[in-house]
Amino acid sequence: MKLTFISLFLLIFTFPFSGCAQKDPQLNAGCMDEKFDQKVNQLLSYSVPVMDVDQLKNEKEKVVILDAREKVEYDVSHIEGAQWIGFDHFDSTALQQIPKDSKIVVYCSVGYRSEKIGERLQKMGYTDVNNLYGSIFEWVNRGNNVVDKNGLITRKVHTYNKNWSQWVDETKAEKTW
């Protein structure tokens, strides 16, 4: 088989990227920290539309916010008004009062777990599901408040473990795991 210059070029320069999801520049979603943005982009498959933190902040009263972290993470802090739905211990009872056409925003720590829960919601028939890009880490990195299990504003954020805590700005939040 004879390789032309074009086919050789395509083979060399597109093959390494063929398995990687690429962020659509039209998404208008991103993280303030470039390295964190790259990490989030690597983790997501973009199977669920993403929403930027600032967009959620502006539309917060018009959307249903679901927290896809584990209960211990949610209890430390969560976005005010968010309902816990879980990941490993997914609680579908939280969905019973949510109409299938509601605008839903799901978040977790960085966006991976929330994307998987978003996929699950789509399969369940929810038609307007969004994944918060950068999730709660980006939410606090941009200086937005979170509340604890009692509804009180807190600086604490459950960062899952020490490794993942590197993505939370320590001047914006107190890290715990």
Buried (B, 14 or more C-beta within 10 A) or exposed (E): EEEEEEEEEEEEEEEEEEEEEEBEEEEEBBBEBEEBBEBBBEEBEBEBBBBBBEBBEEEBEEBBBBBBBBBEBBBBBBBEEBBBBBBEEBEEEBBEEBEEEBBBBBBBBBBBBBBBBBBBBBEEEBEBBBBBBBBBBBBBBBEBEBBBBEEEEBBBBBBBEEEBBBBBBEEBBBBBB
